[in-house]
Amino acid sequence: MTHATIPFREGFPALRNQTYLSICDKMILHRQVRAEVETFLDALADASASRTQHETRVTACRERFAALVGARPEEIAVGRNVSDGINATIWAVDWREGDNVVLSLDLEHPNNAYPWLRLRERGVELRSIPARDGRLDYAALIGAMDDRTRVLTCASVSFAPGFRADLERLGQAAHRRDALLVVDGVQTAGILQHDLHAENVDVFVTSTSKGLLGLYGFGFQFVSARCLDRLRPAYLSRPAVASDNEDHSAMGSEAYRLQPDARRFEVGSYNLAGAYAADAAMALLAQLGAETVEARALDVAARLRTGMVELGLPDVAMPGPAEVSHLVTAGPLDAGGHGYSDTRWVTDLSAALAEARIAHTVRRGQLRFGTHAYNIDEDADRALDVMQTVRRAA
Ligand SMILES: Cc1ncc(COP(=O)(O)O)c(C=O)c1O
């Protein structure tokens, strides 16, 4: 255990009594993140700070998240979660009947599917391209776009089986059609590196409840400066209005102007507890460095994936070089669903892992693991030992 990430690992109380291989499901709280939230709660209890004072943490968060994804702070709106960011984006597009959206419904989380399905009510066509072997079919997605395509959307890494998307290629193709690339980034944010401009991403949404190691109900919406003026947010309240006065209750002129940047997407009061948590968590991630975080998560995932193949588990998802992520999945896809599998060995392994206090999930009927920078090789080895014991006994 000589990794630079060890002091970071030691800050997670959950890791004292379990092996946590489930970041693709939800975060665990670092004690410094929790302490920051408590600082905020204490300040509320004591009425010792104003809302504006607390909002310095919102500004800090915007800056930290921007730095993490290669964006400018002005391109980041603070929001809630994937659903919120996707819906905010959708309702900001001026759709015309006969427009279309290209996506692979097979691979999307419901929260990046239902909001688009709704558009059918407005005469917008959804061109859903079937996945191939659990992956995006790039040629078919690109081929499905035409001059009426307004958006191409996908997840940066699918929630199952967990392959990474080639955003750069998709973005390039979308831009040739003058369409936007809108990305559900919750599986990668805080774990895998992003340079959203280089990746040709127009909108990227995430919550902080997974790899960003913050709270539920707090998140970010990156809106590239390149496309800001093409989007007109559906909601409007004080934070989205340009004003020299920081007072929230100061009403300006009725002839208001929208914020000149992504803050035009922000609505009402912020989830300040979420901002304290996200600021603290992203400070920890920045201390480690995005490269170290990604390398550690990928190393442990690779060890686990290779070990599972060596154990002879069927259908271990094998990513090509550009598809590698920190998710490791095995078992037939869609033989089961959320939290259950029709495949006997998946159910048996899942039960044994749970018994050994190794956190994991079953998604789309597959056994699923996800790693982060706090994971060590021994975490993969523990899971492999348990799975080997079950396989031997079978
Ligand atoms: C790919 C993906 N998108 C979205 C979500 C959740 O969406 P929301 O942030 O709206 O709760 C999850 C996981 O829970 C996910 O894995």
The ligand as a Gaussian input file, in Angstrom:
#p B3LYP/6-31G(d) Opt

LIG

0 1
 C      -25.605000       7.329000     -16.407000
 C      -26.497000       7.870000     -15.305000
 N      -27.270000       8.944000     -15.530000
 C      -28.069000       9.459000     -14.586000
 C      -28.134000       8.903000     -13.326000
 C      -28.996000       9.515000     -12.284000
 O      -29.646000      10.672000     -12.698000
 P      -29.958000      11.885000     -11.693000
 O      -28.641000      12.560000     -11.453000
 O      -30.909000      12.723000     -12.416000
 O      -30.521000      11.303000     -10.447000
 C      -27.338000       7.762000     -13.053000
 C      -27.327000       7.055000     -11.769000
 O      -27.968000       7.002000     -10.884000
 C      -26.509000       7.243000     -14.067000
 O      -25.756000       6.169000     -13.849000

